[in-house]
Amino acid sequence: MSTDDHTILCFEDEAEQDLPAARGWWRAALRRAVKTVAQTAVALIPAGIGINELPWLAVAGSAALAGLLSILTSIAGLPEVA
């Protein structure tokens, strides 16, 4: 086995060990993002307006943007995973 082969095998071993941690991070980040999307959508539904009169495209777009920002914020760190 050459040195390059050994380096690749060591890297693969480390990647396999990090896989459960990465899954945990994604699970926590997505859970947080889904909560953020739901909270944003509910917050954008004003009281006293009928369901037919809501600008659903604006609500969906704003909620999706909030979810994306939640994922990006999670990159800085998640206390659930630490």
Secondary structure, 3 states (H helix, E strand, C coil): CCHHHHHHHHHHHHHHHHHHHHHHHHHHHHHHHHHHHHHHHHHCCCCCCCHHHCCHHHHHHHHHHHHHHHHHHHCCCCCCCC
